Each structure stands twice: as C-alpha cells, then as structure tokens.
Amino acid sequence: MRAPTLVPGTGTTTHLVLNDFGALGCAYLETDEAKADEWTIVGNIANGRYSNPVRVVAFNVAEGWSRDVTRQIAEAVFELGRRENCFSSQRETLSSASKW
C-alpha cells in the first residue's frame, strides 16, 4: 500500500504571520490550514488578532515558491480599514497594523 503524500495536491497558497512578542522574540503563529488564505489573514490583522505582526510569508508547495508578501498584506489591511472607515472608529484595533 502506498503512503499518502505530504505535499497537498490542491495548489493552495498558504500565508503565515511572523509576530513580535517583545522580550520573548518573534515567532510564526500556528495557523489552521483553512484559515491561512490571504483574505482571512488580512481580516485577522485588521481585527487585531495579532499583537504585533512584522512579516507575512506566502508559499505554495505544489507550485514550488515562497515570498515575502508583507507589503501587499499591509496595503490590503489599510484598504480594508479605509473602506470600512475603521481608522476613525477603531483606531486602537488597527494600531498593530498601522506600525507596518
């Protein structure tokens, strides 16, 4: 019997957030595979679910690539905040995102 492959066959792009925990250092946060897409990460950052995100890395194992997408994610967070008028009503919530 053949062992299952560790490489997903769907070609899904996964996003991981590097969070700065201050004196404890930085760590990539554990993320559910179903919640590692670009728009879920953007929403999580905008809603303050990460205390101090410093980098976002995207990768796609099936396609064989990885890259730093911090700038693109930060731009999407600010656009989401602008569209939803979050900057005036939720200034503290978006404070971690504004450090980018």
N, C-alpha and C positions, 0 to 999 in steps of 0.2 A: 504494500500500500504506500502511496506517495504522500509525503509530509506536506502540509499546507504551506504556501509561500508567505514570507514575512512582508513582501512588497505588495501594497494594495494595487489592484488592477483598475481602479476607477479613475486614476489620474487626478485625484483630489489635491488641491493646493492647501497646505496647512500653514497657519500663522501662529507663531509663538511670541510671547511678550517677555522681554527682559525687564524685571522690576528692580529698582534700587531700594533696598531695605535699610539704608543708612549704615550704621555701625556693623550691622550683620552682613553687609555686602549685597551683591546683585545675584539674582537667580532667575532662570527661565521658569515661568509658572506652569504647573501641571494644568493641562487643558483637555477637556473631553473632545474627542475627535469630531463629534457632531457640532461642537461649538468653537471650532478653530478656523472658521472661514473669515474672510476679510470683513464683512459687514457686522458679524457678531463681535469681533474684536473692536471695531470702530465704536459700536454701541456700548460695549463694556468700558472702554476708556472714557467715552463721553459721560457715562453714568457714574464714574468714579469707582469702578470695581477694582482698579489697580491703584495702589497708593502713590507710586512714582514710576510710571513706565519710562524707560530710557531708550529702548530699541524694540523694533518688531522685525522678525525674520520670517520670510515666507519660503517654503520649499515644496517641491513636488517630486517625490521619489520615482514615480513611474516615468516622468519626463527627464529626470536626472539633473535638476537645477535647484539652486537656493540663492536668495539675495536679501539684502537689507531693504526693507520697504517702509522704514520709519517715516521718511518724509511723506510718502503717499498716504500712509495711515493718518499722520498728523494733519495733513491737508483735508482729508475726509472728515476727521473729527471736528475741525474748525468749520467746515462747510455744513455739517450736521448741526452744530451749535448755532450757526448763523441762520440756517433755515428754520430752526425751531425756536429762535430767539432765546436761546439758553444763556447767552452771555450776560444778559441783563437780569434774568430771574434766578439763575443757578450758578452764580459766579464761583461759589466755593466748590460746587460739584465738579466744575471743569478746571479747577485750579491745577490739578496734576497734569492735565493735558496742555494747559497753557505754558508750562515750562518747556515744552518742545520748541 
